[in-house]
Amino acid sequence: MMLKIERLKFKFTLSLKFSIVLFVLLGIAVALNGHSYRVSIHVIESGIQDSYYQQLRFFLLQLDNQVDNLAANLLELEEDSTMKQYMNTTAPEDLFDIHMLRLKLYERIKLQSASSNWPMEISVFLKSRKEVISTRPDVVYGDIASIPKMDPSKGLWTYEPGQSNSGSYFTMAQSAPGYTIIARFSDTYIRDMVNKFQQNSNRYTMLYHPAFGFIGNPPSDLGDWERHLDWDGLQESGNRILNVNEYRVLLSYAPVESLDWVILDWVPLEKVVSPVKESSQFFVLGIIAMLAIGVVITALIYRQIQHPINELVQKLQDIRSGNLSSRLKAKHRDEFQDVFSGFNDMAERIQELIEKVYEEKLRLKEAELKQLQSQINPHFLYNCLFYIKNMAKMGEDEQVVAMALNLGEYFRYTTRLENPLTTIREEVKFLRNYLNIHSFRKPMRYEVCISEELMELSIPRLFIQPLVENAIIHGVERSDEAGEIRIQGAFIPGGFAISVEDSGDGLEPEALERLHEKMNLPLSPDTGCGLWNTHQRVINLYAAGSGLAFDHSSLGGLRVSIRCITKHQEEPYVKFADC
């Protein structure tokens, strides 16, 4: 039997569970390492794919802006007033003026040529004068015959590959009936821009055209990679991962519509993810080392942890069984000393709270008994009995029967303690008995206007009666005339409201404000006990925003409303149904 107990203790110790968890984590880490590595590579490749593509799109935007600026300079020159004036001047009267105008046009052409980061060579062929004005000294008017034909569907600029020692250029021609403007810029500007963009040695960026080849630095270590290029498939921007000679390569591409070329960006993924492979290996080794160290530490601190925990569990079981005086002896000089001290303080506090709750329950029972005694008011009962005696002497048997029935129903309701809750329908029935009793002694009228949907809601017993009693004592009975009391109820946003109005003298605005403030203060001799008790019951039973509200009544007296919020209130406005 003892051996079995020892086995059970050994099986469920915290240190053993901790060791098992460590070994399980080690097995899971080893088993899932391959899968996590593949997922990591996939995530990294996806991130690189999106990042490099966005960088290429940004480079394309810069290149387009630069080329468009060159085209815009050419179009601006075409609309220049000096050029139009020189073309439209045909009278040779003043050769000096014509020469000055030509010189001015030449300066304008030079200005447009140098107004961009990429200087252009601009030549203006004037057909009517058979002359050419150009920034190039080797251009003659006869060169107009060699101007290439422009195809707008293939971009604004046409590529002219260089011959032997001459460079390659992108050319744009703008023709009109009286002139032809030729502009060109060297492809070295694009090469420099590509080289500046290609700061990462792991990527190869270039411009590609199947007829002219590449502008930039094509990769030399990927073998026969050009066969993977499909010109028609490169006409839409995108990217994809290719297997080129056993290498995984990210190819991003975007067409340059104004040049009719395509930007290519090759990124060998093996070079990019190689640090991830090394990091993954070191990560696995680190996990194994930490788990091994954890096992050693678990074995070393076993005796320092298990025994204090067993003591704590034992005392917790004592507290659970009802032995609230059970305490721990703080024999340790480590963190368990604070734990034991905290446990002892908690146990002492729990014991005090339980004793306090027990005392509160006793006081609550006493309060309920006093509330019941207050409802069995001797003065109220004496008045009712004297009324019955006087009516009996006068032979008013119907009045005697009515008073007796209403009085009996009144005390039956107030002394029913088995259920603290009732429905509004039952409460209204009780209020009718209560008002009938008072109407026998003093003539008064009353009306109850509560929607049928509200009648079945549950409320505490004697919830509305204090408001009716206040309306009778402080409103109706102070008047010599027959009084009137109106009871209304309706749903409001978030809950419901019940109001009691009287035809008394009412209160001044300052008195209403003071009465509202007294509801939230401790009970004092000059505060209505019934109203204060009802207000406290409402704010404790219902949500925020509940309580008593005071206002002037249309009957001339005071209107007291009980607002009961059962959920979030959206609107503060309340409108009762007309009776």
C-alpha positions as CSV (number, residue, x, y, z in Angstrom):
1,M,0.0,0.0,0.0
2,M,2.8,2.4,0.9
3,L,4.6,1.5,-2.3
4,K,1.5,2.4,-4.3
5,I,1.2,5.7,-2.6
6,E,4.8,6.5,-3.3
7,R,4.3,5.6,-7.0
8,L,1.4,7.9,-7.2
9,K,3.3,10.8,-5.7
10,F,6.2,10.2,-8.0
11,K,3.9,10.1,-11.0
12,F,2.2,13.4,-10.4
13,T,5.0,15.6,-9.1
14,L,5.4,19.0,-10.7
15,S,9.1,18.4,-11.4
16,L,8.4,15.2,-13.3
17,K,5.7,16.9,-15.4
18,F,8.1,19.7,-16.2
19,S,10.8,17.2,-17.3
20,I,8.3,15.3,-19.5
21,V,7.2,18.6,-21.1
22,L,10.8,19.5,-21.8
23,F,11.4,16.2,-23.6
24,V,8.2,16.5,-25.5
25,L,9.2,20.0,-26.6
26,L,12.5,18.6,-27.7
27,G,10.8,15.9,-29.8
28,I,8.4,18.3,-31.3
29,A,11.2,20.8,-32.1
30,V,13.2,18.1,-33.9
31,A,10.1,16.6,-35.7
32,L,8.8,20.0,-36.9
33,N,12.1,21.6,-37.7
34,G,12.0,20.5,-41.3
35,H,8.4,21.6,-41.7
36,S,9.0,25.0,-40.0
37,Y,12.1,25.5,-42.2
38,R,10.1,25.0,-45.4
39,V,7.4,27.3,-44.2
40,S,10.0,29.9,-43.2
41,I,11.6,29.7,-46.6
42,H,8.2,30.0,-48.3
43,V,7.3,33.1,-46.2
44,I,10.7,34.7,-46.8
45,E,10.5,34.0,-50.6
46,S,7.0,35.5,-50.6
47,G,8.2,38.6,-48.8
48,I,11.2,38.9,-51.1
49,Q,9.0,38.4,-54.1
50,D,6.6,41.2,-53.1
51,S,9.4,43.6,-51.9
52,Y,11.6,43.2,-55.0
53,Y,8.6,43.6,-57.2
54,Q,7.6,46.8,-55.5
55,Q,11.2,48.1,-55.8
56,L,11.1,47.3,-59.5
57,R,7.8,49.2,-59.9
58,F,9.3,52.2,-58.2
59,F,12.3,52.1,-60.5
60,L,10.0,51.8,-63.5
61,L,8.1,54.9,-62.2
62,Q,11.4,56.9,-62.0
63,L,12.5,55.8,-65.5
64,D,9.1,56.7,-67.0
65,N,9.2,60.1,-65.3
66,Q,12.6,60.8,-66.7
67,V,11.8,59.7,-70.2
68,D,8.4,61.5,-70.1
69,N,10.2,64.7,-69.1
70,L,12.4,64.5,-72.1
71,A,9.4,64.0,-74.4
72,A,7.7,66.9,-72.7
73,N,10.7,69.2,-73.4
74,L,10.4,68.3,-77.0
75,L,6.7,69.1,-77.1
76,E,7.4,72.3,-75.3
77,L,9.9,73.3,-78.0
78,E,7.4,72.6,-80.7
79,E,5.0,75.1,-79.1
80,D,7.7,77.7,-78.5
81,S,6.8,81.2,-79.8
82,T,10.3,81.8,-81.1
83,M,10.2,78.7,-83.3
84,K,6.8,79.7,-84.7
85,Q,8.0,83.2,-85.4
86,Y,11.1,82.0,-87.2
87,M,9.1,79.5,-89.3
88,N,6.5,82.1,-90.3
89,T,9.1,84.8,-91.3
90,T,9.4,84.7,-95.1
91,A,10.4,88.3,-96.1
92,P,14.2,88.7,-96.4
93,E,14.2,92.5,-96.0
94,D,16.2,92.5,-92.8
95,L,18.8,89.7,-92.8
96,F,20.1,90.9,-89.5
97,D,16.8,90.4,-87.7
98,I,16.4,86.9,-89.3
99,H,19.9,86.0,-88.2
100,M,19.1,87.2,-84.6
101,L,15.9,85.3,-84.6
102,R,17.7,82.1,-85.7
103,L,20.3,82.6,-83.0
104,K,17.6,83.0,-80.5
105,L,15.9,79.8,-81.7
106,Y,19.3,78.0,-81.4
107,E,19.7,79.2,-77.8
108,R,16.2,78.0,-77.1
109,I,17.0,74.6,-78.5
110,K,20.2,74.4,-76.4
111,L,18.2,75.3,-73.3
112,Q,15.6,72.6,-73.9
113,S,18.4,70.1,-74.6
114,A,20.1,70.8,-71.2
115,S,17.0,71.3,-69.1
116,S,16.8,67.7,-67.9
117,N,19.2,65.4,-66.0
118,W,19.7,63.6,-69.2
119,P,21.0,66.0,-71.9
120,M,19.5,65.5,-75.3
121,E,20.7,66.2,-78.8
122,I,17.9,68.1,-80.6
123,S,17.8,68.9,-84.3
124,V,15.1,71.0,-86.0
125,F,14.7,70.5,-89.7
126,L,12.9,73.5,-91.4
127,K,11.4,72.3,-94.7
128,S,10.5,75.7,-96.1
129,R,14.1,77.0,-95.6
130,K,15.9,73.7,-96.3
131,E,18.0,74.2,-93.2
132,V,18.6,72.5,-89.9
133,I,19.3,74.0,-86.5
134,S,20.9,71.4,-84.2
135,T,22.9,71.0,-81.1
136,R,25.0,68.5,-83.1
137,P,27.6,70.1,-85.4
138,D,27.7,67.1,-87.8
139,V,24.0,67.3,-88.7
140,V,23.1,68.5,-92.2
141,Y,19.7,69.0,-93.8
142,G,20.2,66.0,-96.0
143,D,20.0,63.8,-92.9
144,I,16.2,64.3,-92.8
145,A,16.0,61.4,-95.3
146,S,17.5,59.0,-92.7
147,I,15.0,59.9,-90.0
148,P,13.5,56.6,-88.8
149,K,9.7,56.2,-89.1
150,M,8.0,56.3,-85.7
151,D,5.4,53.6,-84.7
152,P,3.3,55.0,-81.8
153,S,2.2,51.5,-81.0
154,K,5.8,50.6,-80.1
155,G,6.5,53.6,-77.9
156,L,7.5,57.2,-78.3
157,W,11.3,56.4,-78.5
158,T,13.0,54.2,-81.1
159,Y,16.3,52.5,-80.2
160,E,19.2,53.0,-82.6
161,P,22.1,50.6,-81.8
162,G,25.6,52.1,-82.2
163,Q,28.0,51.2,-85.0
164,S,31.6,50.3,-84.0
165,N,32.8,53.3,-81.9
166,S,29.6,55.2,-81.9
167,G,27.1,54.9,-79.0
168,S,23.5,53.7,-78.9
169,Y,20.7,56.2,-78.7
170,F,17.0,56.4,-78.1
171,T,15.4,58.7,-80.8
172,M,12.1,60.5,-80.9
173,A,10.8,62.3,-84.0
174,Q,8.0,64.9,-84.1
175,S,6.9,65.8,-87.6
176,A,4.6,68.6,-89.0
177,P,4.0,70.1,-92.5
178,G,6.7,72.7,-92.1
179,Y,9.3,71.1,-89.8
180,T,10.6,67.9,-88.2
181,I,12.1,67.8,-84.7
182,I,14.5,65.0,-83.9
183,A,15.7,64.4,-80.3
184,R,17.8,61.6,-79.0
185,F,19.6,60.6,-75.7
186,S,22.3,58.1,-75.1
187,D,21.5,54.7,-73.5
188,T,24.4,55.3,-71.1
189,Y,22.1,57.3,-68.9
190,I,19.8,54.3,-68.5
191,R,22.8,52.1,-67.8
192,D,24.0,54.4,-65.1
193,M,20.5,54.5,-63.6
194,V,20.3,50.7,-63.7
195,N,23.7,50.4,-62.0
196,K,22.7,52.8,-59.3
197,F,19.5,50.8,-58.7
198,Q,21.4,47.6,-58.6
199,Q,23.3,48.2,-55.4
200,N,22.6,44.7,-54.1
201,S,25.2,42.2,-55.5
202,N,22.5,39.4,-55.2
203,R,20.4,40.9,-58.0
204,Y,20.8,41.6,-61.7
205,T,18.7,44.4,-63.2
206,M,18.7,45.2,-66.9
207,L,16.5,46.4,-69.8
208,Y,15.7,43.7,-72.4
209,H,14.5,43.7,-76.1
210,P,14.5,40.6,-78.2
211,A,15.9,42.5,-81.2
212,F,18.6,44.5,-79.4
213,G,19.6,42.5,-76.4
214,F,20.3,44.0,-73.0
215,I,21.0,47.3,-71.4
216,G,22.7,46.6,-68.1
217,N,24.5,43.7,-66.5
218,P,23.0,40.3,-67.3
219,P,23.8,37.4,-65.0
220,S,26.8,35.3,-66.0
221,D,26.5,32.5,-63.4
222,L,23.0,31.2,-64.3
223,G,24.0,29.5,-67.6
224,D,21.5,29.4,-70.4
225,W,18.8,31.6,-68.7
226,E,17.7,33.5,-71.8
227,R,15.6,30.6,-73.0
228,H,13.2,31.3,-70.1
229,L,12.3,34.7,-71.6
230,D,9.1,35.0,-73.5
231,W,8.6,38.5,-75.0
232,D,4.8,38.2,-75.3
233,G,4.6,37.0,-71.7
234,L,6.7,40.0,-70.5
235,Q,4.2,42.6,-71.7
236,E,2.3,42.7,-68.4
237,S,4.1,43.5,-65.1
238,G,4.6,40.6,-62.7
239,N,7.0,38.1,-61.2
240,R,7.6,34.4,-60.9
241,I,10.1,31.9,-59.5
242,L,12.0,29.9,-62.0
243,N,14.3,26.9,-61.8
244,V,17.3,27.8,-63.9
245,N,20.1,25.2,-64.0
246,E,19.2,23.8,-60.5
247,Y,18.9,27.4,-59.1
248,R,15.8,28.9,-57.8
249,V,15.6,32.4,-59.3
250,L,13.1,35.2,-58.8
251,L,12.3,37.0,-62.0
252,S,10.5,40.3,-61.8
253,Y,9.6,42.2,-65.0
254,A,7.8,45.4,-66.0
255,P,7.4,46.8,-69.6
256,V,8.6,50.4,-70.3
257,E,5.9,51.4,-72.7
258,S,7.5,54.6,-73.8
259,L,10.7,52.8,-74.9
260,D,9.1,49.5,-75.9
261,W,11.6,47.6,-73.7
262,V,11.1,45.5,-70.6
263,I,12.9,45.8,-67.3
264,L,14.1,42.5,-65.9
265,D,15.3,41.9,-62.3
266,W,16.9,38.5,-61.6
267,V,17.4,37.5,-57.9
268,P,19.0,34.1,-57.1
269,L,17.0,33.0,-54.0
270,E,19.7,30.6,-52.8
271,K,22.0,33.5,-52.0
272,V,19.2,35.4,-50.3
273,V,18.0,32.6,-48.0
274,S,21.4,31.1,-47.2
275,P,21.6,33.1,-43.9
276,V,18.2,31.7,-43.0
277,K,19.5,28.1,-43.3
278,E,22.4,28.8,-41.0
279,S,20.1,30.6,-38.5
280,S,17.7,27.6,-38.5
281,Q,20.6,25.2,-37.7
282,F,21.8,27.3,-34.9
283,F,18.2,27.7,-33.6
284,V,17.8,24.0,-33.3
285,L,21.1,23.6,-31.5
286,G,20.1,26.4,-29.2
287,I,16.8,24.7,-28.4
288,I,18.5,21.4,-27.6
289,A,21.0,23.1,-25.4
290,M,18.4,25.0,-23.5
291,L,16.2,21.9,-22.9
292,A,19.3,20.0,-21.6
293,I,20.1,22.9,-19.2
294,G,16.4,22.9,-18.2
295,V,16.5,19.2,-17.3
296,V,19.6,19.8,-15.2
297,I,18.1,22.7,-13.4
298,T,14.9,20.8,-12.8
299,A,16.9,18.0,-11.1
300,L,18.9,20.5,-9.0
301,I,15.9,22.5,-7.7
302,Y,13.5,19.5,-7.2
303,R,13.9,19.4,-3.4
304,Q,13.7,23.2,-3.1
305,I,10.3,23.4,-4.9
306,Q,8.4,20.2,-4.5
307,H,8.2,20.1,-0.7
308,P,7.0,23.7,-0.2
309,I,4.4,23.1,-2.9
310,N,3.2,20.0,-1.1
311,E,2.8,22.1,2.1
312,L,0.9,24.8,0.2
313,V,-1.4,22.2,-1.4
314,Q,-2.1,20.6,2.0
315,K,-3.1,23.9,3.6
316,L,-5.3,24.8,0.6
317,Q,-7.1,21.5,1.2
318,D,-7.6,22.5,4.8
319,I,-9.1,25.8,3.8
320,R,-11.3,24.1,1.3
321,S,-12.6,21.7,3.9
322,G,-13.6,24.6,6.2
323,N,-10.6,24.9,8.5
324,L,-10.1,28.6,8.0
325,S,-7.6,28.8,10.9
326,S,-5.0,26.7,9.1
327,R,-1.8,28.5,8.5
328,L,1.7,27.9,7.0
329,K,4.9,28.2,8.9
330,A,7.3,30.4,7.0
331,K,10.5,28.4,7.3
332,H,12.0,29.3,4.0
333,R,14.3,32.2,3.2
334,D,13.4,32.5,-0.5
335,E,10.4,33.4,-2.7
336,F,8.3,30.8,-0.8
337,Q,8.6,33.0,2.3
338,D,6.6,35.7,0.5
339,V,4.2,33.0,-0.9
340,F,3.6,31.6,2.5
341,S,3.1,35.0,4.1
342,G,0.7,36.0,1.3
343,F,-1.2,32.7,1.8
344,N,-1.5,33.4,5.5
345,D,-2.7,36.9,4.9
346,M,-5.2,35.7,2.3
347,A,-6.5,33.0,4.6
348,E,-6.9,35.5,7.4
349,R,-8.7,37.9,5.1
350,I,-11.0,35.1,3.8
351,Q,-11.9,34.2,7.4
352,E,-12.6,37.8,8.2
353,L,-14.8,38.2,5.0
354,I,-16.7,35.1,5.7
355,E,-17.5,36.2,9.2
356,K,-18.4,39.7,7.9
357,V,-20.7,38.2,5.3
358,Y,-22.4,36.1,8.0
359,E,-22.9,39.2,10.1
360,E,-24.3,41.0,7.1
361,K,-26.8,38.2,6.5
362,L,-27.9,38.5,10.0
363,R,-28.3,42.3,9.7
364,L,-30.2,41.8,6.4
365,K,-32.6,39.4,8.0
366,E,-33.1,42.0,10.7
367,A,-33.7,44.7,8.1
368,E,-36.2,42.6,6.3
369,L,-38.0,42.1,9.6
370,K,-38.0,45.8,10.3
371,Q,-39.3,46.4,6.8
372,L,-42.1,44.0,7.4
373,Q,-42.8,45.7,10.7
374,S,-42.9,49.1,9.0
375,Q,-45.6,47.8,6.6
376,I,-47.6,46.6,9.5
377,N,-48.0,50.2,10.7
378,P,-50.1,50.3,13.9
379,H,-51.4,53.8,13.2
380,F,-52.5,52.7,9.7
381,L,-54.1,49.6,11.1
382,Y,-55.9,51.5,13.9
383,N,-57.3,54.0,11.4
384,C,-58.6,51.2,9.2
385,L,-60.2,49.3,12.2
386,F,-61.8,52.5,13.5
387,Y,-63.2,53.2,10.0
388,I,-64.7,49.7,9.9
389,K,-66.2,50.2,13.4
390,N,-67.7,53.5,12.5
391,M,-69.1,52.2,9.2
392,A,-70.6,49.2,11.1
393,K,-72.3,51.5,13.5
394,M,-73.8,53.5,10.6
395,G,-75.0,50.3,8.9
396,E,-72.7,50.8,5.9
397,D,-72.2,47.1,5.4
398,E,-70.8,47.5,1.9
399,Q,-68.1,49.9,3.1
400,V,-67.2,47.5,5.9
401,V,-66.9,44.6,3.5
402,A,-64.8,46.6,1.0
403,M,-62.5,47.9,3.7
404,A,-62.0,44.5,5.1
405,L,-61.3,42.9,1.8
406,N,-58.8,45.5,0.7
407,L,-57.1,45.5,4.1
408,G,-56.9,41.7,4.0
409,E,-55.4,41.7,0.5
410,Y,-53.0,44.4,1.6
411,F,-51.6,42.4,4.6
412,R,-51.5,39.2,2.6
413,Y,-49.2,40.8,0.0
414,T,-46.9,42.5,2.5
415,T,-46.4,39.5,4.6
416,R,-45.6,37.0,1.8
417,L,-41.9,36.5,2.3
418,E,-41.3,33.2,0.4
419,N,-40.4,35.0,-2.8
420,P,-38.8,38.5,-2.8
421,L,-39.8,39.1,-6.4
422,T,-43.2,39.7,-8.0
423,T,-44.6,40.9,-11.3
424,I,-45.8,44.5,-12.0
425,R,-49.3,43.1,-12.4
426,E,-49.3,41.8,-8.8
427,E,-47.8,45.0,-7.6
428,V,-50.5,47.1,-9.4
429,K,-53.2,44.9,-7.8
430,F,-51.7,45.5,-4.4
431,L,-51.5,49.3,-5.2
432,R,-55.2,49.3,-6.0
433,N,-56.0,47.7,-2.6
434,Y,-53.8,50.3,-0.9
435,L,-55.3,53.2,-2.8
436,N,-58.9,51.9,-2.1
437,I,-58.1,51.9,1.6
438,H,-57.1,55.5,1.6
439,S,-59.9,56.6,-0.7
440,F,-62.4,55.3,1.9
441,R,-60.9,57.7,4.5
442,K,-60.3,60.6,2.1
443,P,-61.9,61.0,-1.3
444,M,-59.4,60.8,-4.1
445,R,-59.2,59.6,-7.7
446,Y,-56.5,57.4,-9.1
447,E,-55.8,55.9,-12.5
448,V,-53.2,53.3,-13.6
449,C,-51.9,53.4,-17.2
450,I,-49.3,50.7,-17.7
451,S,-48.8,48.9,-21.0
452,E,-49.8,45.2,-21.1
453,E,-46.4,44.2,-22.3
454,L,-44.9,45.6,-19.1
455,M,-47.2,43.8,-16.7
456,E,-45.3,40.5,-16.7
457,L,-41.9,42.0,-15.8
458,S,-40.4,40.9,-12.5
459,I,-39.6,43.6,-9.9
460,P,-38.9,43.5,-6.1
461,R,-41.9,43.4,-3.8
462,L,-43.2,46.8,-2.5
463,F,-41.3,48.5,-5.3
464,I,-43.8,51.2,-6.2
465,Q,-45.8,51.4,-2.9
466,P,-43.4,53.9,-1.2
467,L,-43.9,56.3,-4.1
468,V,-47.7,56.0,-3.8
469,E,-47.5,56.4,0.0
470,N,-45.3,59.6,-0.5
471,A,-47.9,61.0,-3.0
472,I,-50.7,60.4,-0.5
473,I,-49.0,61.8,2.6
474,H,-47.2,64.7,1.1
475,G,-49.5,65.5,-1.8
476,V,-53.2,64.5,-1.6
477,E,-53.8,64.6,2.2
478,R,-52.4,68.1,2.5
479,S,-55.1,69.4,0.2
480,D,-58.7,70.0,1.3
481,E,-60.0,69.0,-2.1
482,A,-60.3,65.5,-3.5
483,G,-56.9,64.5,-4.8
484,E,-55.8,62.6,-7.8
485,I,-53.0,60.1,-8.3
486,R,-51.8,58.8,-11.6
487,I,-49.5,55.7,-12.1
488,Q,-47.9,55.2,-15.4
489,G,-45.4,52.7,-16.9
490,A,-43.7,52.2,-20.2
491,F,-40.6,50.8,-21.8
492,I,-37.7,53.1,-22.4
493,P,-34.4,52.5,-24.4
494,G,-32.5,49.9,-22.3
495,G,-35.2,49.2,-19.7
496,F,-38.5,50.5,-18.3
497,A,-39.8,53.4,-16.2
498,I,-42.7,53.7,-13.7
499,S,-43.9,57.1,-12.5
500,V,-46.3,58.2,-9.7
501,E,-47.9,61.7,-9.9
502,D,-50.1,63.6,-7.5
503,S,-52.3,66.7,-7.6
504,G,-50.7,68.2,-4.5
505,D,-48.9,71.5,-4.1
506,G,-45.6,70.2,-5.6
507,L,-42.1,71.5,-4.9
508,E,-40.1,74.5,-6.0
509,P,-37.2,73.8,-8.4
510,E,-34.7,74.4,-5.5
511,A,-36.5,71.9,-3.4
512,L,-36.6,69.3,-6.2
513,E,-32.8,69.7,-6.6
514,R,-32.2,69.2,-2.9
515,L,-34.4,66.2,-2.8
516,H,-32.5,64.6,-5.7
517,E,-29.2,65.3,-4.0
518,K,-30.4,63.6,-0.7
519,M,-31.1,60.4,-2.6
520,N,-27.4,59.8,-3.0
521,L,-26.5,60.8,0.6
522,P,-26.6,58.7,3.7
523,L,-30.1,58.5,5.3
524,S,-30.9,61.4,7.5
525,P,-34.0,62.3,9.7
526,D,-35.2,64.9,7.2
527,T,-35.0,62.5,4.2
528,G,-38.0,60.4,3.2
529,C,-37.2,56.9,4.3
530,G,-39.4,55.2,1.7
531,L,-38.0,57.2,-1.2
532,W,-34.4,56.8,-0.1
533,N,-34.8,53.0,0.4
534,T,-36.4,52.6,-3.0
535,H,-33.7,54.6,-4.7
536,Q,-31.0,52.5,-3.0
537,R,-32.7,49.3,-4.1
538,V,-33.0,50.5,-7.7
539,I,-29.4,51.5,-8.1
540,N,-28.2,48.3,-6.5
541,L,-30.5,46.0,-8.5
542,Y,-30.2,47.6,-12.0
543,A,-27.6,49.0,-14.3
544,A,-26.0,52.4,-14.4
545,G,-28.4,55.2,-15.0
546,S,-31.1,53.7,-12.8
547,G,-32.7,55.5,-9.9
548,L,-35.4,57.9,-8.9
549,A,-36.1,61.1,-10.8
550,F,-38.2,64.0,-9.6
551,D,-40.1,66.5,-11.8
552,H,-43.3,68.7,-11.8
553,S,-46.5,66.8,-12.6
554,S,-49.1,67.9,-15.1
555,L,-51.6,67.4,-12.2
556,G,-50.0,70.2,-10.3
557,G,-48.0,68.2,-7.8
558,L,-44.9,66.1,-7.9
559,R,-44.0,63.3,-10.3
560,V,-41.6,60.6,-9.0
561,S,-40.2,58.2,-11.7
562,I,-38.4,54.9,-11.2
563,R,-35.9,54.4,-14.0
564,C,-34.8,50.8,-14.4
565,I,-32.0,50.2,-16.9
566,T,-31.3,46.6,-17.8
567,K,-28.9,47.2,-20.6
568,H,-27.0,50.0,-22.3
569,Q,-29.1,53.1,-22.5
570,E,-29.1,54.9,-25.9
571,E,-31.5,57.8,-25.3
572,P,-32.4,59.7,-22.1
573,Y,-35.8,60.7,-23.3
574,V,-38.9,59.0,-21.7
575,K,-42.4,59.3,-23.0
576,F,-45.3,57.6,-21.2
577,A,-48.5,56.5,-22.9
578,D,-51.5,58.8,-22.5
579,C,-54.1,57.4,-20.1
